[in-house]
Amino acid sequence: MSDQEITRRIHVSVNNAEKNDYFITDISAASSRRNHGRVAASESNRIRLLGMVVFFTIVIVFFTSDVDFTTWVPMKHTKKDIERKEYPIQMLQDVPTVAEIESTLQREHRQIHGDNIEDVARVRLHSLAHTYALTYKLIHELQKQQIHVTLTFGSHLGALRHHGVIPFEEKDVDLAVFSTNTSKIKRAIRATLSTQPHLNLTFSESYFGFQIPATKELQTYIDVWMFKNDASQTTCVGHQLPDKSCKKWYRDFHDKPPPIYRHDAWFPFRTELFGTERVPIPATNIPIESFHFDDGGPNFWNKTCGPDRRWWEKGQKWLQVDMRERKCSHKYNEYPFVFKKENGIEQLRQGSVVIHEVDGVSLHT
């Protein structure tokens, strides 16, 4: 074999070896890519499986536990569910006169302070009698329009804790109406105001609904809050306009949206003494334990009195009021408070003086 032939064969062998090396490398790379693909696919499957487990766990927990009253998750309701949540309006039958209410208030005042009623107290009781008379009449007129109405916010609290308007730091009566039919609401308000024409009362629209402003003779104003209610949720809506809505009011005054409640936090109504008559209050105390008055848990509203913040004029900002300054027990000798007896009787007492005893909160049936 010639030297040239030997050299040619060596070059062919080297070339073939290099090609084989490249081929083996390509096979290894391809095999590696397939293995990585299998690993990635397996990892993806594990992630999907884990996600499904988490999802079904959440679903199981949700449907087997109670939902918080103050949160709302859209739920499907059957026709039967919705029908079951419709409650008839129980009319407030007896609407006493201002004179009758004032007579009762003066009698209870004498039980505490003696027979002589000072002029300042007499004026306050006279104004309060007008407030209660207007409240009862407005509830009655709204019910005549087939509108559900109940005390709410501070008035709900006042009925439970004082059997009336909160006797300190309270300037209004709050009513929740479960309607956005402004024509019917205005009709009810006009009919109410017409019963006391000598007061020259007016009313106006507000963020949340309507307001009957205070006057020299009527020292307590009345707020009418418009709520929207269906089978699954209840919330304050107001006039539902950009500049007139509960959303705007809550945003401006509390820097948060209005709370959303479950339907059964409000319905069916109970009744409680407010002044001299029993009037509707919500089915539960959730509305006063979940937002406005609760910074210490259930029944906190019955242990602390006064607002949790006060306006600092010089600094132009709100300041928090320490809970220790707000103990209701500090006011027991100065103002009337409700105390519950073991038999369910509610006793209104100021210091050691018992003002009256009545049956406790009852269902509005």
Buried (B, 14 or more C-beta within 10 A) or exposed (E): EEEEEEEEEEEEEEEEEEEEEEEEEEEEEEEEEEEEEEEEEEEEEEEEEEEEEEEEEEEEEEEEEEEEBBEBEEEEBEEEEEEEBEEEBBEBEEBBEBEBBBBBBBEBBEEEEEEEBEEEBEBBBBBBBBBBBBBBBBBBBBBBBEBBBBBBBBBBBBBBBBBBBBBEEBEBBBBBBBBBEEEBBBBBBEBBBEBBEEBEBEBEBBBBBBBBBBBEBBBBBBBBBBBBBEBBBBBBBBBEEEEBBBBBBBBEEEEEEBBBBBBBBBBBBBBBBBBBBBBBBBBBBBBBBBBBBBEBEEEBBBBBBBBBEEEEEEEEEEEEBEEEEBEBEEBBEEBBBBEEEEEEEBBBBBEEEEBBEBEBBEEBE
